[in-house]
Amino acid sequence: MEEVRHDAAHQRFSVTVDGHLAVLDYVRGDSAIAITHTGVPRAIGGRGVAARLVRAALLHARNEGLRVDPQCSYADAWMRRHPEFDALRA
């Protein structure tokens, strides 16, 4: 499976799986990022792709000393299921 890529200029994490592009969009603030959208095509749904994107975004935020505001419902639910990331929640 392909590695998750971070495009800071476009505030997006992405990965291509079986030719399908999945994305996580965010908005960067001074001390936090707001995850605004996670999109995974139906053809590759149910394979943990969105989880990989959210984890990559959270690890990036942690490494950069940023908090996370999970405005996307999927990202919010994922964070609730992974309490090891609670300290990042804005």
HELIX and SHEET records of a PDB file:
HELIX    1   1 ALA A    8  HIS A   10  5                                   3    
HELIX    2   2 ARG A   42  ILE A   44  5                                   3    
HELIX    3   3 VAL A   49  GLU A   64  1                                  16    
HELIX    4   4 SER A   73  ARG A   81  1                                   9    
HELIX    5   5 PRO A   83  LEU A   88  5                                   6    
SHEET    1   A 5 ARG A   5  ASP A   7  0                                        
SHEET    2   A 5 ARG A  12  VAL A  17 -1                                        
SHEET    3   A 5 HIS A  20  ARG A  28 -1                                        
SHEET    4   A 5 ALA A  32  GLY A  39 -1                                        
SHEET    5   A 5 ARG A  67  PRO A  70  1                                        
END                                                                             
